[in-house]
Amino acid sequence: MNIMSNLPLNKVSKIVFIDIDGTLVGDDGWVPASAVRACKQARANGHQLYLCTGRSKPEIYEAIWEIGFDGLIGAGGGYVECAGQTLYHKQVSPEDVRHMVDFFEANAIDFYLESNAGLYASRNLKDHLIRLLYGDVEHDPAARAQLEQNPHPFLGTLTYDEPDLYKSDVNKVCFLESAMPFEHIRAEFAGKFEVLQCTVPIFGRDSGELAVPGVHKAVAIADVLEHLGKSPEDTVAIGDGRNDLEMLQYCAVGIAMGDAREELKAIADHVTGTLAEDGLATSFVKYGLIAEEDLH
């Protein structure tokens, strides 16, 4: 990045909405040191930081909260929390939960239900996730050692072998890629859910999530701003996935990560580096949320 193009340090308090997966957190489940420093310094400079993610609350590990955030937009916009106060929590109807569970189980699609009470895994999900994250742990000693020595934090957030998946407090469901094309899944749930493709890239191109209709991140951001008495002119958003599209369009400044989906890059005000290239931190410098020396 050309540091000469950086804006002056912004003295006006901004509200920054930050996606998690692929933006703040890598596939290994951890936040780069540069992003930790950037977030902490931005708050010290008087800016407010909100997590704005497809994850539900149980997926926000303590190591993420410890960085310091002013609130959470979770479940892709279905759950909103400001300074510890829940503004609202939109949930899937029991009949639609039954439809999802029955369909995915009948078609051997691995999935997990997200609620604020927990994350509930389908029968074969754990083994599928381990293959994606580590490889063949049964036959590859190096893969087995990596799993044992560096377990991904996400694996520990899931509830396995749950006998009853017909839950009454479901925010949304995430499903992994399977033999069934994404478009068939979209067609099955058309009109009942927002069906989003590949919101977690490691889950596969034909993976996705089913969310409550009309719920997305921009709607939730507008509600947060109304609650805070703030204007969209005060906002910055940064993300990498298809479910970040509306928030990048809505906020005054929309930043796409370097490996973001192409449709996101096309509408972004700025394309920063990848997570490995300290993309979040350098974008904070560019838009005056922190100074360049704060990165060192």
C-alpha positions as CSV (number, residue, x, y, z in Angstrom):
1,M,0.0,0.0,0.0
2,N,1.2,3.5,-0.8
3,I,1.3,5.2,2.6
4,M,1.4,8.6,0.9
5,S,-2.2,8.0,0.0
6,N,-3.3,7.7,3.6
7,L,-5.8,10.1,5.0
8,P,-5.0,12.3,8.0
9,L,-5.7,10.8,11.4
10,N,-9.5,11.0,11.7
11,K,-10.5,13.1,14.8
12,V,-14.3,12.5,14.2
13,S,-15.5,9.4,16.0
14,K,-16.4,6.6,13.6
15,I,-18.3,3.4,14.0
16,V,-16.5,0.6,12.4
17,F,-18.3,-2.7,11.5
18,I,-15.9,-5.6,11.2
19,D,-16.6,-9.0,9.6
20,I,-14.9,-11.9,11.4
21,D,-14.1,-14.9,9.1
22,G,-11.5,-13.9,6.5
23,T,-11.4,-10.3,7.7
24,L,-10.5,-10.4,11.4
25,V,-9.9,-14.2,11.9
26,G,-8.0,-16.6,9.6
27,D,-8.8,-20.2,8.8
28,D,-6.7,-21.2,11.8
29,G,-9.2,-19.5,14.1
30,W,-6.9,-16.8,15.4
31,V,-6.6,-13.0,14.9
32,P,-3.3,-11.6,13.5
33,A,-1.3,-9.5,15.9
34,S,-1.5,-6.5,13.6
35,A,-5.3,-6.6,13.6
36,V,-5.4,-6.9,17.4
37,R,-3.2,-3.8,17.7
38,A,-5.2,-1.9,15.1
39,C,-8.5,-2.6,16.8
40,K,-7.3,-1.7,20.3
41,Q,-5.7,1.6,19.0
42,A,-8.8,2.6,17.0
43,R,-10.9,2.3,20.2
44,A,-8.2,4.2,22.2
45,N,-8.5,6.9,19.5
46,G,-12.3,7.2,20.3
47,H,-13.8,5.1,17.5
48,Q,-16.5,2.5,18.2
49,L,-15.9,-1.1,16.9
50,Y,-18.7,-3.6,16.3
51,L,-18.3,-7.2,15.2
52,C,-20.6,-7.7,12.3
53,T,-20.6,-11.4,11.4
54,G,-22.6,-14.4,10.2
55,R,-21.5,-16.1,13.4
56,S,-23.9,-16.5,16.3
57,K,-22.8,-15.4,19.8
58,P,-21.4,-18.8,21.0
59,E,-18.9,-18.6,18.1
60,I,-17.3,-15.4,19.4
61,Y,-14.4,-16.8,21.3
62,E,-13.2,-15.1,24.4
63,A,-9.9,-14.3,22.6
64,I,-12.0,-12.2,20.2
65,W,-14.0,-10.4,22.9
66,E,-10.8,-9.6,24.8
67,I,-9.6,-7.4,21.9
68,G,-12.3,-5.0,22.9
69,F,-15.6,-4.3,21.0
70,D,-18.5,-2.1,21.7
71,G,-21.2,-4.5,20.4
72,L,-22.1,-7.4,18.2
73,I,-24.2,-7.8,15.1
74,G,-24.4,-11.6,14.9
75,A,-26.2,-14.3,12.9
76,G,-25.9,-12.2,9.7
77,G,-28.0,-9.4,11.3
78,G,-30.5,-11.5,13.2
79,Y,-29.0,-10.7,16.6
80,V,-27.9,-7.2,17.8
81,E,-26.2,-6.3,21.0
82,C,-24.9,-2.8,22.0
83,A,-22.7,-2.4,25.1
84,G,-24.1,-5.6,26.5
85,Q,-27.7,-4.7,25.8
86,T,-29.7,-7.0,23.4
87,L,-31.6,-4.9,21.0
88,Y,-33.3,-7.8,19.3
89,H,-33.0,-11.5,18.4
90,K,-34.8,-12.8,15.3
91,Q,-35.3,-16.6,15.2
92,V,-36.4,-19.3,12.7
93,S,-39.9,-20.7,13.2
94,P,-40.1,-24.3,14.6
95,E,-41.7,-25.6,11.4
96,D,-38.9,-24.2,9.3
97,V,-36.3,-25.7,11.6
98,R,-37.9,-29.1,11.1
99,H,-37.9,-28.6,7.4
100,M,-34.1,-27.7,7.4
101,V,-33.1,-30.6,9.6
102,D,-35.2,-33.2,7.7
103,F,-33.9,-32.0,4.3
104,F,-30.2,-31.9,5.2
105,E,-30.3,-35.3,7.0
106,A,-32.2,-36.9,4.1
107,N,-29.6,-35.6,1.6
108,A,-26.5,-36.4,3.7
109,I,-25.6,-32.7,4.0
110,D,-23.5,-31.8,7.0
111,F,-24.7,-28.8,8.9
112,Y,-24.9,-27.0,12.3
113,L,-27.8,-25.1,13.9
114,E,-26.8,-21.8,15.4
115,S,-28.6,-20.4,18.5
116,N,-27.5,-18.2,21.4
117,A,-27.8,-21.3,23.6
118,G,-25.3,-23.2,21.5
119,L,-24.2,-24.6,18.2
120,Y,-25.6,-28.0,17.4
121,A,-23.8,-30.3,15.0
122,S,-25.2,-32.8,12.6
123,R,-24.1,-36.5,12.9
124,N,-21.0,-36.4,10.7
125,L,-20.1,-32.8,11.0
126,K,-17.1,-33.1,13.3
127,D,-15.3,-35.6,11.1
128,H,-16.0,-33.5,8.0
129,L,-14.6,-30.3,9.7
130,I,-11.5,-32.2,10.8
131,R,-10.8,-33.3,7.3
132,L,-11.2,-29.7,6.0
133,L,-9.0,-28.2,8.7
134,Y,-6.3,-30.9,9.0
135,G,-6.6,-33.5,6.3
136,D,-6.6,-37.3,6.8
137,V,-5.9,-37.6,10.6
138,E,-6.5,-41.3,10.5
139,H,-3.6,-42.1,8.1
140,D,-1.4,-39.0,8.3
141,P,0.6,-38.7,11.5
142,A,1.5,-35.1,10.8
143,A,-2.2,-34.1,10.4
144,R,-3.0,-36.0,13.6
145,A,-0.3,-34.2,15.5
146,Q,-1.5,-30.9,14.3
147,L,-5.0,-31.6,15.5
148,E,-3.8,-32.7,18.9
149,Q,-1.3,-29.9,19.4
150,N,-3.2,-27.0,17.8
151,P,-7.0,-27.8,17.9
152,H,-9.1,-25.2,16.1
153,P,-11.1,-23.2,18.6
154,F,-14.3,-23.7,16.5
155,L,-14.3,-27.4,17.1
156,G,-14.7,-26.8,20.8
157,T,-17.8,-24.5,20.4
158,L,-20.0,-27.2,18.9
159,T,-22.3,-29.6,20.7
160,Y,-22.0,-33.1,19.2
161,D,-24.4,-36.1,19.4
162,E,-27.4,-33.9,20.3
163,P,-30.3,-36.3,20.1
164,D,-32.9,-33.6,19.3
165,L,-32.1,-31.1,16.6
166,Y,-35.6,-29.7,16.4
167,K,-34.5,-26.6,18.5
168,S,-36.8,-23.7,19.2
169,D,-34.2,-20.9,19.4
170,V,-32.4,-21.2,16.1
171,N,-30.8,-18.1,14.6
172,K,-29.8,-19.7,11.3
173,V,-28.1,-22.8,9.9
174,C,-24.7,-23.2,8.2
175,F,-24.2,-26.2,5.8
176,L,-21.1,-27.6,4.3
177,E,-20.5,-28.5,0.6
178,S,-21.9,-31.8,-0.4
179,A,-22.8,-33.7,-3.6
180,M,-25.9,-31.5,-3.9
181,P,-25.4,-28.3,-6.0
182,F,-26.0,-25.1,-4.2
183,E,-28.7,-24.1,-6.6
184,H,-30.8,-27.1,-5.6
185,I,-30.6,-26.1,-2.0
186,R,-31.5,-22.5,-2.9
187,A,-34.5,-23.7,-4.8
188,E,-35.6,-26.0,-1.9
189,F,-35.8,-23.0,0.5
190,A,-36.7,-20.2,-1.8
191,G,-39.2,-17.8,-0.2
192,K,-38.6,-19.2,3.2
193,F,-35.0,-18.2,3.9
194,E,-32.3,-15.9,2.7
195,V,-30.0,-18.5,1.1
196,L,-26.4,-17.3,1.0
197,Q,-23.6,-19.1,-0.8
198,C,-20.1,-19.8,0.6
199,T,-20.1,-17.4,3.5
200,V,-17.2,-19.5,5.1
201,P,-14.9,-20.3,2.2
202,I,-13.2,-23.3,3.8
203,F,-16.7,-25.0,3.9
204,G,-16.6,-25.2,0.1
205,R,-18.0,-23.3,-2.9
206,D,-21.4,-24.9,-2.6
207,S,-21.7,-24.4,1.1
208,G,-23.8,-21.7,2.6
209,E,-26.3,-20.6,5.2
210,L,-30.0,-20.2,5.6
211,A,-31.1,-17.0,7.5
212,V,-34.4,-15.4,8.5
213,P,-35.9,-13.6,5.4
214,G,-35.1,-9.9,5.3
215,V,-32.2,-10.2,7.7
216,H,-28.9,-8.9,6.6
217,K,-26.0,-6.9,8.1
218,A,-27.1,-3.5,6.6
219,V,-30.5,-3.7,8.2
220,A,-28.9,-4.4,11.6
221,I,-26.4,-1.6,11.1
222,A,-29.2,0.9,10.5
223,D,-30.9,-0.2,13.7
224,V,-27.7,0.2,15.7
225,L,-27.2,3.7,14.3
226,E,-30.8,4.6,15.2
227,H,-30.2,3.3,18.7
228,L,-27.0,5.3,19.0
229,G,-28.3,8.4,17.4
230,K,-25.6,8.2,14.7
231,S,-25.6,8.8,11.0
232,P,-24.4,6.5,8.2
233,E,-21.9,9.2,7.4
234,D,-20.0,8.1,10.5
235,T,-19.6,4.5,9.4
236,V,-16.8,2.3,8.0
237,A,-17.3,-1.4,7.1
238,I,-14.8,-4.1,6.2
239,G,-15.4,-7.6,5.0
240,D,-14.7,-10.3,2.5
241,G,-17.8,-12.4,1.8
242,R,-21.1,-12.3,0.0
243,N,-23.0,-11.6,3.2
244,D,-20.9,-8.4,3.5
245,L,-22.2,-6.9,0.3
246,E,-25.1,-4.9,1.8
247,M,-23.1,-3.5,4.6
248,L,-20.3,-2.2,2.3
249,Q,-22.9,-0.6,0.1
250,Y,-24.7,1.0,3.1
251,C,-21.8,2.4,5.1
252,A,-20.0,5.6,4.1
253,V,-16.7,3.7,3.6
254,G,-16.8,0.1,2.4
255,I,-13.5,-1.9,2.5
256,A,-13.0,-5.3,0.8
257,M,-10.2,-7.6,1.8
258,G,-7.7,-8.5,-0.9
259,D,-9.1,-12.0,-1.3
260,A,-12.8,-11.0,-1.1
261,R,-15.4,-12.2,-3.5
262,E,-15.2,-10.3,-6.8
263,E,-18.7,-8.8,-6.5
264,L,-17.6,-7.3,-3.2
265,K,-14.5,-5.8,-4.6
266,A,-16.6,-4.3,-7.4
267,I,-18.6,-2.1,-5.1
268,A,-16.0,-1.4,-2.4
269,D,-14.5,2.1,-1.9
270,H,-11.2,0.4,-1.3
271,V,-9.6,-3.0,-1.7
272,T,-7.0,-3.7,1.0
273,G,-4.6,-6.5,1.5
274,T,-5.5,-10.0,2.6
275,L,-5.6,-11.0,6.2
276,A,-2.1,-12.5,5.9
277,E,-1.0,-9.1,4.4
278,D,-2.4,-7.2,7.5
279,G,-5.2,-5.9,5.3
280,L,-7.4,-4.8,8.3
281,A,-4.6,-2.9,10.0
282,T,-3.4,-1.1,6.8
283,S,-6.9,-0.1,5.9
284,F,-7.3,1.5,9.4
285,V,-4.2,3.6,8.6
286,K,-5.5,4.6,5.2
287,Y,-8.8,5.9,6.6
288,G,-7.3,7.6,9.6
289,L,-8.6,5.4,12.3
290,I,-5.0,4.8,13.5
291,A,-1.6,6.2,12.6
292,E,1.0,4.2,10.7
293,E,3.3,4.1,13.7
294,D,0.6,2.3,15.7
295,L,1.3,-0.8,13.6
296,H,4.8,-1.2,14.9
